[in-house]
Amino acid sequence: QVQLVESGGGSVQSGGSLRLSCATSGYIFKIYGVGWYRKVAGRERELVAWISSSGLNTDYGDFVKGRFAVSRDNANNMAYLQMNSLKPEDTGLYFCRRSGTEDWGKGTLITVSP
């Protein structure tokens, strides 16, 4: 059974940092990319960051503007999203997804206060 479980969300002040983790199981992690998505107020669910299976290629949503960094640990079936310079408009629910599938985690909530 495929599982993805996000953790690391919480409340921070504007300008703060958080590191999200995505723990995966039930599939061969190293052959799939991983996407991080978010649902924030007033916007459709959107891609935050994506990392290829090898970790050599990454992509980011335009709104990230160098603030976030996606990474992965294929030995431990984990993906990460380091988020710096957080803004109140980053408040929302963040999910990880196995690329090319409908396998999603349940999300972790981030709240950024002014």
LUMLUM-70581 format. One record per atom (N, C-alpha, C): residue number from 1; atom name; x, y, z; residue in one letter. Coordinates in Angstrom, 1 decimal. Example, Ala and Ser with C-alpha at 12.3 -4.5 7.8 and 13.67 -1.06 7.14 Angstrom:
<nodes>
<node pos="1" site="N" x="13.2" y="-5.7" z="7.8" code="a"/>
<node pos="1" site="CA" x="12.3" y="-4.5" z="7.8" code="a"/>
<node pos="1" site="C" x="13.2" y="-3.3" z="7.8" code="a"/>
<node pos="2" site="N" x="12.8" y="-2.2" z="7.1" code="s"/>
<node pos="2" site="CA" x="13.7" y="-1.1" z="7.1" code="s"/>
<node pos="2" site="C" x="12.9" y="0.0" z="7.9" code="s"/>
</nodes>
This chain:
<nodes>
<node pos="1" site="N" x="0.8" y="-1.2" z="0.0" code="q"/>
<node pos="1" site="CA" x="0.0" y="0.0" z="0.0" code="q"/>
<node pos="1" site="C" x="0.9" y="1.2" z="0.0" code="q"/>
<node pos="2" site="N" x="0.7" y="2.1" z="-1.0" code="v"/>
<node pos="2" site="CA" x="1.4" y="3.3" z="-1.1" code="v"/>
<node pos="2" site="C" x="1.0" y="4.3" z="0.0" code="v"/>
<node pos="3" site="N" x="2.0" y="4.9" z="0.7" code="q"/>
<node pos="3" site="CA" x="1.7" y="5.9" z="1.7" code="q"/>
<node pos="3" site="C" x="2.7" y="7.1" z="1.5" code="q"/>
<node pos="4" site="N" x="2.2" y="8.3" z="1.7" code="l"/>
<node pos="4" site="CA" x="3.0" y="9.5" z="1.8" code="l"/>
<node pos="4" site="C" x="2.5" y="10.2" z="3.0" code="l"/>
<node pos="5" site="N" x="3.4" y="10.6" z="3.9" code="v"/>
<node pos="5" site="CA" x="3.0" y="11.3" z="5.1" code="v"/>
<node pos="5" site="C" x="3.8" y="12.5" z="5.3" code="v"/>
<node pos="6" site="N" x="3.2" y="13.7" z="5.3" code="e"/>
<node pos="6" site="CA" x="3.9" y="14.9" z="5.5" code="e"/>
<node pos="6" site="C" x="4.0" y="15.3" z="6.9" code="e"/>
<node pos="7" site="N" x="5.1" y="16.0" z="7.3" code="s"/>
<node pos="7" site="CA" x="5.2" y="16.5" z="8.6" code="s"/>
<node pos="7" site="C" x="6.1" y="17.7" z="8.6" code="s"/>
<node pos="8" site="N" x="6.1" y="18.4" z="9.7" code="g"/>
<node pos="8" site="CA" x="7.0" y="19.6" z="9.8" code="g"/>
<node pos="8" site="C" x="6.2" y="20.9" z="9.7" code="g"/>
<node pos="9" site="N" x="4.9" y="20.9" z="9.5" code="g"/>
<node pos="9" site="CA" x="4.2" y="22.1" z="9.4" code="g"/>
<node pos="9" site="C" x="4.1" y="22.8" z="10.8" code="g"/>
<node pos="10" site="N" x="3.6" y="24.0" z="10.9" code="g"/>
<node pos="10" site="CA" x="3.4" y="24.7" z="12.1" code="g"/>
<node pos="10" site="C" x="3.2" y="26.2" z="11.9" code="g"/>
<node pos="11" site="N" x="3.3" y="26.9" z="13.0" code="s"/>
<node pos="11" site="CA" x="3.1" y="28.4" z="12.9" code="s"/>
<node pos="11" site="C" x="4.4" y="29.1" z="13.0" code="s"/>
<node pos="12" site="N" x="4.7" y="30.0" z="12.2" code="v"/>
<node pos="12" site="CA" x="5.9" y="30.8" z="12.2" code="v"/>
<node pos="12" site="C" x="5.5" y="32.3" z="11.9" code="v"/>
<node pos="13" site="N" x="6.4" y="33.2" z="12.2" code="q"/>
<node pos="13" site="CA" x="6.2" y="34.6" z="11.9" code="q"/>
<node pos="13" site="C" x="6.8" y="34.8" z="10.5" code="q"/>
<node pos="14" site="N" x="6.3" y="35.9" z="9.9" code="s"/>
<node pos="14" site="CA" x="6.8" y="36.3" z="8.6" code="s"/>
<node pos="14" site="C" x="8.3" y="36.4" z="8.6" code="s"/>
<node pos="15" site="N" x="9.0" y="35.8" z="7.6" code="g"/>
<node pos="15" site="CA" x="10.4" y="35.8" z="7.5" code="g"/>
<node pos="15" site="C" x="11.0" y="34.5" z="8.1" code="g"/>
<node pos="16" site="N" x="10.2" y="33.7" z="8.7" code="g"/>
<node pos="16" site="CA" x="10.7" y="32.5" z="9.4" code="g"/>
<node pos="16" site="C" x="10.9" y="31.4" z="8.4" code="g"/>
<node pos="17" site="N" x="11.3" y="30.2" z="8.9" code="s"/>
<node pos="17" site="CA" x="11.6" y="29.1" z="8.1" code="s"/>
<node pos="17" site="C" x="10.9" y="27.8" z="8.7" code="s"/>
<node pos="18" site="N" x="10.6" y="26.9" z="7.8" code="l"/>
<node pos="18" site="CA" x="10.1" y="25.6" z="8.1" code="l"/>
<node pos="18" site="C" x="10.7" y="24.6" z="7.2" code="l"/>
<node pos="19" site="N" x="10.9" y="23.4" z="7.7" code="r"/>
<node pos="19" site="CA" x="11.3" y="22.3" z="6.8" code="r"/>
<node pos="19" site="C" x="10.3" y="21.2" z="6.9" code="r"/>
<node pos="20" site="N" x="9.7" y="20.9" z="5.7" code="l"/>
<node pos="20" site="CA" x="8.7" y="19.9" z="5.6" code="l"/>
<node pos="20" site="C" x="9.4" y="18.6" z="5.2" code="l"/>
<node pos="21" site="N" x="8.8" y="17.5" z="5.7" code="s"/>
<node pos="21" site="CA" x="9.3" y="16.1" z="5.3" code="s"/>
<node pos="21" site="C" x="8.1" y="15.4" z="4.7" code="s"/>
<node pos="22" site="N" x="8.5" y="14.5" z="3.8" code="c"/>
<node pos="22" site="CA" x="7.5" y="13.6" z="3.2" code="c"/>
<node pos="22" site="C" x="8.1" y="12.2" z="3.4" code="c"/>
<node pos="23" site="N" x="7.5" y="11.4" z="4.2" code="a"/>
<node pos="23" site="CA" x="7.9" y="10.0" z="4.4" code="a"/>
<node pos="23" site="C" x="7.0" y="9.1" z="3.5" code="a"/>
<node pos="24" site="N" x="7.7" y="8.3" z="2.8" code="t"/>
<node pos="24" site="CA" x="7.0" y="7.4" z="1.8" code="t"/>
<node pos="24" site="C" x="7.2" y="5.9" z="2.1" code="t"/>
<node pos="25" site="N" x="6.3" y="5.1" z="1.6" code="s"/>
<node pos="25" site="CA" x="6.4" y="3.7" z="1.7" code="s"/>
<node pos="25" site="C" x="5.5" y="3.0" z="0.7" code="s"/>
<node pos="26" site="N" x="5.7" y="1.8" z="0.4" code="g"/>
<node pos="26" site="CA" x="4.8" y="1.0" z="-0.4" code="g"/>
<node pos="26" site="C" x="5.2" y="1.0" z="-1.9" code="g"/>
<node pos="27" site="N" x="6.2" y="1.7" z="-2.3" code="y"/>
<node pos="27" site="CA" x="6.6" y="1.7" z="-3.7" code="y"/>
<node pos="27" site="C" x="8.1" y="2.0" z="-3.7" code="y"/>
<node pos="28" site="N" x="8.7" y="1.8" z="-4.9" code="i"/>
<node pos="28" site="CA" x="10.1" y="2.0" z="-5.1" code="i"/>
<node pos="28" site="C" x="10.4" y="3.5" z="-5.3" code="i"/>
<node pos="29" site="N" x="10.8" y="4.1" z="-4.2" code="f"/>
<node pos="29" site="CA" x="10.9" y="5.6" z="-4.1" code="f"/>
<node pos="29" site="C" x="11.8" y="6.1" z="-5.1" code="f"/>
<node pos="30" site="N" x="12.9" y="5.5" z="-5.3" code="k"/>
<node pos="30" site="CA" x="14.0" y="6.1" z="-6.1" code="k"/>
<node pos="30" site="C" x="13.7" y="6.1" z="-7.6" code="k"/>
<node pos="31" site="N" x="12.6" y="5.6" z="-8.1" code="i"/>
<node pos="31" site="CA" x="12.3" y="5.6" z="-9.5" code="i"/>
<node pos="31" site="C" x="11.2" y="6.6" z="-9.8" code="i"/>
<node pos="32" site="N" x="10.7" y="7.4" z="-8.8" code="y"/>
<node pos="32" site="CA" x="9.6" y="8.3" z="-9.0" code="y"/>
<node pos="32" site="C" x="10.1" y="9.7" z="-8.6" code="y"/>
<node pos="33" site="N" x="9.7" y="10.7" z="-9.4" code="g"/>
<node pos="33" site="CA" x="9.8" y="12.1" z="-8.9" code="g"/>
<node pos="33" site="C" x="8.8" y="12.3" z="-7.7" code="g"/>
<node pos="34" site="N" x="9.0" y="13.5" z="-7.0" code="v"/>
<node pos="34" site="CA" x="8.1" y="13.9" z="-6.0" code="v"/>
<node pos="34" site="C" x="7.8" y="15.3" z="-6.2" code="v"/>
<node pos="35" site="N" x="6.5" y="15.6" z="-6.1" code="g"/>
<node pos="35" site="CA" x="6.0" y="17.0" z="-6.1" code="g"/>
<node pos="35" site="C" x="5.5" y="17.4" z="-4.8" code="g"/>
<node pos="36" site="N" x="5.8" y="18.7" z="-4.5" code="w"/>
<node pos="36" site="CA" x="5.2" y="19.4" z="-3.3" code="w"/>
<node pos="36" site="C" x="4.1" y="20.4" z="-3.9" code="w"/>
<node pos="37" site="N" x="3.0" y="20.3" z="-3.3" code="y"/>
<node pos="37" site="CA" x="1.9" y="21.2" z="-3.8" code="y"/>
<node pos="37" site="C" x="1.3" y="21.9" z="-2.5" code="y"/>
<node pos="38" site="N" x="0.5" y="22.9" z="-2.8" code="r"/>
<node pos="38" site="CA" x="-0.1" y="23.6" z="-1.7" code="r"/>
<node pos="38" site="C" x="-1.5" y="24.1" z="-2.1" code="r"/>
<node pos="39" site="N" x="-2.3" y="24.2" z="-1.1" code="k"/>
<node pos="39" site="CA" x="-3.7" y="24.8" z="-1.3" code="k"/>
<node pos="39" site="C" x="-3.7" y="26.0" z="-0.3" code="k"/>
<node pos="40" site="N" x="-3.7" y="27.2" z="-0.9" code="v"/>
<node pos="40" site="CA" x="-3.8" y="28.4" z="0.0" code="v"/>
<node pos="40" site="C" x="-5.1" y="29.1" z="-0.4" code="v"/>
<node pos="41" site="N" x="-5.5" y="30.0" z="0.5" code="a"/>
<node pos="41" site="CA" x="-6.8" y="30.7" z="0.4" code="a"/>
<node pos="41" site="C" x="-6.9" y="31.4" z="-1.0" code="a"/>
<node pos="42" site="N" x="-8.0" y="31.3" z="-1.7" code="g"/>
<node pos="42" site="CA" x="-8.2" y="32.0" z="-2.9" code="g"/>
<node pos="42" site="C" x="-7.5" y="31.5" z="-4.1" code="g"/>
<node pos="43" site="N" x="-6.8" y="30.4" z="-4.0" code="r"/>
<node pos="43" site="CA" x="-6.1" y="29.9" z="-5.2" code="r"/>
<node pos="43" site="C" x="-6.3" y="28.4" z="-5.3" code="r"/>
<node pos="44" site="N" x="-6.3" y="28.0" z="-6.5" code="e"/>
<node pos="44" site="CA" x="-6.4" y="26.5" z="-6.8" code="e"/>
<node pos="44" site="C" x="-5.1" y="25.9" z="-6.2" code="e"/>
<node pos="45" site="N" x="-5.2" y="24.5" z="-6.0" code="r"/>
<node pos="45" site="CA" x="-4.0" y="23.8" z="-5.6" code="r"/>
<node pos="45" site="C" x="-2.9" y="24.0" z="-6.7" code="r"/>
<node pos="46" site="N" x="-1.7" y="24.3" z="-6.2" code="e"/>
<node pos="46" site="CA" x="-0.6" y="24.7" z="-7.1" code="e"/>
<node pos="46" site="C" x="0.7" y="23.9" z="-6.8" code="e"/>
<node pos="47" site="N" x="1.5" y="23.8" z="-7.8" code="l"/>
<node pos="47" site="CA" x="2.8" y="23.2" z="-7.6" code="l"/>
<node pos="47" site="C" x="3.7" y="24.1" z="-6.9" code="l"/>
<node pos="48" site="N" x="4.3" y="23.6" z="-5.8" code="v"/>
<node pos="48" site="CA" x="5.3" y="24.4" z="-5.1" code="v"/>
<node pos="48" site="C" x="6.7" y="24.1" z="-5.6" code="v"/>
<node pos="49" site="N" x="7.0" y="22.8" z="-5.7" code="a"/>
<node pos="49" site="CA" x="8.3" y="22.3" z="-6.1" code="a"/>
<node pos="49" site="C" x="8.2" y="20.9" z="-6.6" code="a"/>
<node pos="50" site="N" x="9.2" y="20.5" z="-7.4" code="w"/>
<node pos="50" site="CA" x="9.2" y="19.1" z="-7.9" code="w"/>
<node pos="50" site="C" x="10.7" y="18.7" z="-8.0" code="w"/>
<node pos="51" site="N" x="10.9" y="17.4" z="-7.7" code="i"/>
<node pos="51" site="CA" x="12.3" y="16.9" z="-7.8" code="i"/>
<node pos="51" site="C" x="12.2" y="15.6" z="-8.5" code="i"/>
<node pos="52" site="N" x="13.2" y="15.4" z="-9.4" code="s"/>
<node pos="52" site="CA" x="13.2" y="14.2" z="-10.2" code="s"/>
<node pos="52" site="C" x="13.7" y="13.0" z="-9.4" code="s"/>
<node pos="53" site="N" x="13.5" y="11.8" z="-9.9" code="s"/>
<node pos="53" site="CA" x="13.8" y="10.6" z="-9.2" code="s"/>
<node pos="53" site="C" x="15.3" y="10.6" z="-8.7" code="s"/>
<node pos="54" site="N" x="16.2" y="11.1" z="-9.5" code="s"/>
<node pos="54" site="CA" x="17.6" y="11.1" z="-9.1" code="s"/>
<node pos="54" site="C" x="17.9" y="12.2" z="-8.2" code="s"/>
<node pos="55" site="N" x="17.1" y="13.2" z="-8.2" code="g"/>
<node pos="55" site="CA" x="17.4" y="14.4" z="-7.4" code="g"/>
<node pos="55" site="C" x="18.2" y="15.5" z="-8.2" code="g"/>
<node pos="56" site="N" x="18.5" y="15.2" z="-9.4" code="l"/>
<node pos="56" site="CA" x="19.4" y="16.1" z="-10.2" code="l"/>
<node pos="56" site="C" x="18.6" y="17.2" z="-10.8" code="l"/>
<node pos="57" site="N" x="17.3" y="17.0" z="-11.0" code="n"/>
<node pos="57" site="CA" x="16.5" y="18.1" z="-11.6" code="n"/>
<node pos="57" site="C" x="15.4" y="18.5" z="-10.7" code="n"/>
<node pos="58" site="N" x="15.2" y="19.8" z="-10.6" code="t"/>
<node pos="58" site="CA" x="14.2" y="20.4" z="-9.8" code="t"/>
<node pos="58" site="C" x="13.4" y="21.5" z="-10.6" code="t"/>
<node pos="59" site="N" x="12.3" y="21.8" z="-10.1" code="d"/>
<node pos="59" site="CA" x="11.4" y="22.9" z="-10.6" code="d"/>
<node pos="59" site="C" x="10.6" y="23.5" z="-9.5" code="d"/>
<node pos="60" site="N" x="10.3" y="24.8" z="-9.7" code="y"/>
<node pos="60" site="CA" x="9.6" y="25.5" z="-8.6" code="y"/>
<node pos="60" site="C" x="8.5" y="26.4" z="-9.2" code="y"/>
<node pos="61" site="N" x="7.5" y="26.6" z="-8.4" code="g"/>
<node pos="61" site="CA" x="6.5" y="27.6" z="-8.8" code="g"/>
<node pos="61" site="C" x="7.0" y="29.0" z="-8.8" code="g"/>
<node pos="62" site="N" x="6.5" y="29.8" z="-9.7" code="d"/>
<node pos="62" site="CA" x="7.0" y="31.2" z="-9.9" code="d"/>
<node pos="62" site="C" x="7.0" y="31.9" z="-8.6" code="d"/>
<node pos="63" site="N" x="6.1" y="31.7" z="-7.7" code="f"/>
<node pos="63" site="CA" x="6.0" y="32.4" z="-6.5" code="f"/>
<node pos="63" site="C" x="7.1" y="32.1" z="-5.5" code="f"/>
<node pos="64" site="N" x="7.8" y="31.0" z="-5.7" code="v"/>
<node pos="64" site="CA" x="8.8" y="30.6" z="-4.8" code="v"/>
<node pos="64" site="C" x="10.0" y="31.6" z="-4.8" code="v"/>
<node pos="65" site="N" x="10.4" y="32.0" z="-6.0" code="k"/>
<node pos="65" site="CA" x="11.4" y="33.0" z="-6.2" code="k"/>
<node pos="65" site="C" x="12.7" y="32.8" z="-5.3" code="k"/>
<node pos="66" site="N" x="13.2" y="31.6" z="-5.3" code="g"/>
<node pos="66" site="CA" x="14.4" y="31.3" z="-4.6" code="g"/>
<node pos="66" site="C" x="14.3" y="31.1" z="-3.1" code="g"/>
<node pos="67" site="N" x="13.1" y="31.1" z="-2.6" code="r"/>
<node pos="67" site="CA" x="13.0" y="31.0" z="-1.1" code="r"/>
<node pos="67" site="C" x="13.0" y="29.6" z="-0.6" code="r"/>
<node pos="68" site="N" x="12.6" y="28.6" z="-1.5" code="f"/>
<node pos="68" site="CA" x="12.4" y="27.2" z="-1.1" code="f"/>
<node pos="68" site="C" x="13.4" y="26.4" z="-1.8" code="f"/>
<node pos="69" site="N" x="13.7" y="25.2" z="-1.2" code="a"/>
<node pos="69" site="CA" x="14.6" y="24.2" z="-1.8" code="a"/>
<node pos="69" site="C" x="14.0" y="22.8" z="-1.5" code="a"/>
<node pos="70" site="N" x="13.9" y="22.1" z="-2.6" code="v"/>
<node pos="70" site="CA" x="13.4" y="20.7" z="-2.5" code="v"/>
<node pos="70" site="C" x="14.6" y="19.8" z="-2.6" code="v"/>
<node pos="71" site="N" x="14.5" y="18.7" z="-1.8" code="s"/>
<node pos="71" site="CA" x="15.6" y="17.7" z="-1.8" code="s"/>
<node pos="71" site="C" x="15.0" y="16.3" z="-1.5" code="s"/>
<node pos="72" site="N" x="15.8" y="15.3" z="-1.6" code="r"/>
<node pos="72" site="CA" x="15.3" y="13.9" z="-1.3" code="r"/>
<node pos="72" site="C" x="16.5" y="13.1" z="-0.8" code="r"/>
<node pos="73" site="N" x="16.1" y="12.0" z="-0.1" code="d"/>
<node pos="73" site="CA" x="17.0" y="11.0" z="0.4" code="d"/>
<node pos="73" site="C" x="16.5" y="9.7" z="-0.1" code="d"/>
<node pos="74" site="N" x="17.1" y="9.2" z="-1.2" code="n"/>
<node pos="74" site="CA" x="16.6" y="7.9" z="-1.7" code="n"/>
<node pos="74" site="C" x="16.9" y="6.7" z="-0.9" code="n"/>
<node pos="75" site="N" x="17.9" y="6.8" z="0.0" code="a"/>
<node pos="75" site="CA" x="18.2" y="5.7" z="0.9" code="a"/>
<node pos="75" site="C" x="17.2" y="5.5" z="1.9" code="a"/>
<node pos="76" site="N" x="16.5" y="6.6" z="2.3" code="n"/>
<node pos="76" site="CA" x="15.5" y="6.5" z="3.4" code="n"/>
<node pos="76" site="C" x="14.1" y="6.9" z="2.9" code="n"/>
<node pos="77" site="N" x="13.9" y="6.9" z="1.6" code="n"/>
<node pos="77" site="CA" x="12.6" y="7.1" z="1.0" code="n"/>
<node pos="77" site="C" x="11.9" y="8.4" z="1.5" code="n"/>
<node pos="78" site="N" x="12.7" y="9.5" z="1.6" code="m"/>
<node pos="78" site="CA" x="12.2" y="10.7" z="2.1" code="m"/>
<node pos="78" site="C" x="12.4" y="11.9" z="1.1" code="m"/>
<node pos="79" site="N" x="11.4" y="12.8" z="1.2" code="a"/>
<node pos="79" site="CA" x="11.6" y="14.0" z="0.4" code="a"/>
<node pos="79" site="C" x="11.4" y="15.2" z="1.4" code="a"/>
<node pos="80" site="N" x="12.0" y="16.3" z="1.0" code="y"/>
<node pos="80" site="CA" x="12.0" y="17.5" z="1.9" code="y"/>
<node pos="80" site="C" x="11.7" y="18.8" z="1.2" code="y"/>
<node pos="81" site="N" x="11.2" y="19.7" z="1.9" code="l"/>
<node pos="81" site="CA" x="11.0" y="21.0" z="1.3" code="l"/>
<node pos="81" site="C" x="11.4" y="22.0" z="2.4" code="l"/>
<node pos="82" site="N" x="12.6" y="22.7" z="2.2" code="q"/>
<node pos="82" site="CA" x="13.1" y="23.7" z="3.0" code="q"/>
<node pos="82" site="C" x="12.5" y="25.1" z="2.6" code="q"/>
<node pos="83" site="N" x="11.8" y="25.7" z="3.5" code="m"/>
<node pos="83" site="CA" x="11.1" y="27.0" z="3.2" code="m"/>
<node pos="83" site="C" x="11.6" y="28.1" z="4.0" code="m"/>
<node pos="84" site="N" x="12.2" y="29.1" z="3.4" code="n"/>
<node pos="84" site="CA" x="12.8" y="30.2" z="4.0" code="n"/>
<node pos="84" site="C" x="12.0" y="31.5" z="3.6" code="n"/>
<node pos="85" site="N" x="12.2" y="32.5" z="4.4" code="s"/>
<node pos="85" site="CA" x="11.6" y="33.8" z="4.1" code="s"/>
<node pos="85" site="C" x="10.1" y="33.7" z="3.9" code="s"/>
<node pos="86" site="N" x="9.5" y="33.0" z="4.8" code="l"/>
<node pos="86" site="CA" x="8.0" y="32.7" z="4.6" code="l"/>
<node pos="86" site="C" x="7.2" y="34.0" z="4.8" code="l"/>
<node pos="87" site="N" x="6.1" y="34.0" z="4.0" code="k"/>
<node pos="87" site="CA" x="5.2" y="35.2" z="4.0" code="k"/>
<node pos="87" site="C" x="3.8" y="34.8" z="4.4" code="k"/>
<node pos="88" site="N" x="3.0" y="35.7" z="4.9" code="p"/>
<node pos="88" site="CA" x="1.7" y="35.3" z="5.3" code="p"/>
<node pos="88" site="C" x="0.9" y="34.6" z="4.2" code="p"/>
<node pos="89" site="N" x="1.2" y="35.0" z="2.9" code="e"/>
<node pos="89" site="CA" x="0.4" y="34.4" z="1.8" code="e"/>
<node pos="89" site="C" x="0.9" y="33.0" z="1.5" code="e"/>
<node pos="90" site="N" x="1.9" y="32.5" z="2.2" code="d"/>
<node pos="90" site="CA" x="2.3" y="31.1" z="2.1" code="d"/>
<node pos="90" site="C" x="1.4" y="30.2" z="3.0" code="d"/>
<node pos="91" site="N" x="0.6" y="30.8" z="3.8" code="t"/>
<node pos="91" site="CA" x="-0.3" y="30.0" z="4.7" code="t"/>
<node pos="91" site="C" x="-1.2" y="29.1" z="4.0" code="t"/>
<node pos="92" site="N" x="-1.2" y="27.9" z="4.4" code="g"/>
<node pos="92" site="CA" x="-2.0" y="26.9" z="3.7" code="g"/>
<node pos="92" site="C" x="-1.7" y="25.5" z="4.0" code="g"/>
<node pos="93" site="N" x="-2.2" y="24.6" z="3.3" code="l"/>
<node pos="93" site="CA" x="-2.0" y="23.1" z="3.4" code="l"/>
<node pos="93" site="C" x="-1.0" y="22.7" z="2.4" code="l"/>
<node pos="94" site="N" x="0.0" y="22.0" z="2.8" code="y"/>
<node pos="94" site="CA" x="1.1" y="21.5" z="1.9" code="y"/>
<node pos="94" site="C" x="1.0" y="20.0" z="1.8" code="y"/>
<node pos="95" site="N" x="1.1" y="19.5" z="0.5" code="f"/>
<node pos="95" site="CA" x="1.0" y="18.1" z="0.3" code="f"/>
<node pos="95" site="C" x="2.3" y="17.6" z="-0.5" code="f"/>
<node pos="96" site="N" x="2.6" y="16.3" z="-0.4" code="c"/>
<node pos="96" site="CA" x="3.5" y="15.7" z="-1.3" code="c"/>
<node pos="96" site="C" x="2.8" y="14.7" z="-2.1" code="c"/>
<node pos="97" site="N" x="3.3" y="14.4" z="-3.3" code="r"/>
<node pos="97" site="CA" x="2.7" y="13.6" z="-4.2" code="r"/>
<node pos="97" site="C" x="3.7" y="12.7" z="-5.0" code="r"/>
<node pos="98" site="N" x="3.4" y="11.5" z="-5.2" code="r"/>
<node pos="98" site="CA" x="4.3" y="10.7" z="-6.1" code="r"/>
<node pos="98" site="C" x="4.0" y="11.1" z="-7.5" code="r"/>
<node pos="99" site="N" x="5.0" y="11.5" z="-8.2" code="s"/>
<node pos="99" site="CA" x="4.8" y="12.1" z="-9.6" code="s"/>
<node pos="99" site="C" x="4.1" y="11.1" z="-10.5" code="s"/>
<node pos="100" site="N" x="3.2" y="11.6" z="-11.3" code="g"/>
<node pos="100" site="CA" x="2.6" y="10.8" z="-12.3" code="g"/>
<node pos="100" site="C" x="1.5" y="9.9" z="-11.8" code="g"/>
<node pos="101" site="N" x="1.2" y="10.0" z="-10.5" code="t"/>
<node pos="101" site="CA" x="0.1" y="9.2" z="-9.9" code="t"/>
<node pos="101" site="C" x="-0.9" y="10.1" z="-9.1" code="t"/>
<node pos="102" site="N" x="-1.9" y="9.4" z="-8.6" code="e"/>
<node pos="102" site="CA" x="-2.8" y="10.1" z="-7.7" code="e"/>
<node pos="102" site="C" x="-2.5" y="9.7" z="-6.3" code="e"/>
<node pos="103" site="N" x="-1.3" y="9.4" z="-6.0" code="d"/>
<node pos="103" site="CA" x="-0.9" y="9.1" z="-4.6" code="d"/>
<node pos="103" site="C" x="-0.4" y="10.4" z="-3.9" code="d"/>
<node pos="104" site="N" x="-1.2" y="10.8" z="-3.0" code="w"/>
<node pos="104" site="CA" x="-1.0" y="12.0" z="-2.2" code="w"/>
<node pos="104" site="C" x="-0.9" y="11.8" z="-0.7" code="w"/>
<node pos="105" site="N" x="-0.2" y="12.6" z="0.0" code="g"/>
<node pos="105" site="CA" x="-0.3" y="12.6" z="1.4" code="g"/>
<node pos="105" site="C" x="-1.6" y="13.4" z="1.8" code="g"/>
<node pos="106" site="N" x="-1.8" y="13.5" z="3.1" code="k"/>
<node pos="106" site="CA" x="-3.0" y="14.2" z="3.6" code="k"/>
<node pos="106" site="C" x="-2.7" y="15.6" z="3.9" code="k"/>
<node pos="107" site="N" x="-1.4" y="16.0" z="3.9" code="g"/>
<node pos="107" site="CA" x="-1.1" y="17.4" z="4.0" code="g"/>
<node pos="107" site="C" x="-0.6" y="17.8" z="5.4" code="g"/>
<node pos="108" site="N" x="0.1" y="18.9" z="5.4" code="t"/>
<node pos="108" site="CA" x="0.5" y="19.5" z="6.7" code="t"/>
<node pos="108" site="C" x="0.3" y="21.0" z="6.6" code="t"/>
<node pos="109" site="N" x="-0.2" y="21.5" z="7.7" code="l"/>
<node pos="109" site="CA" x="-0.7" y="22.9" z="7.7" code="l"/>
<node pos="109" site="C" x="0.5" y="23.9" z="8.1" code="l"/>
<node pos="110" site="N" x="0.6" y="25.0" z="7.3" code="i"/>
<node pos="110" site="CA" x="1.5" y="26.0" z="7.6" code="i"/>
<node pos="110" site="C" x="0.8" y="27.3" z="7.8" code="i"/>
<node pos="111" site="N" x="1.1" y="28.0" z="8.9" code="t"/>
<node pos="111" site="CA" x="0.5" y="29.3" z="9.2" code="t"/>
<node pos="111" site="C" x="1.6" y="30.3" z="9.4" code="t"/>
<node pos="112" site="N" x="1.6" y="31.3" z="8.6" code="v"/>
<node pos="112" site="CA" x="2.6" y="32.4" z="8.7" code="v"/>
<node pos="112" site="C" x="1.9" y="33.7" z="9.2" code="v"/>
<node pos="113" site="N" x="2.3" y="34.2" z="10.3" code="s"/>
<node pos="113" site="CA" x="1.7" y="35.4" z="10.8" code="s"/>
<node pos="113" site="C" x="2.5" y="36.6" z="10.5" code="s"/>
<node pos="114" site="N" x="1.9" y="37.8" z="10.3" code="p"/>
<node pos="114" site="CA" x="2.6" y="39.0" z="9.9" code="p"/>
<node pos="114" site="C" x="3.7" y="39.4" z="10.9" code="p"/>
</nodes>
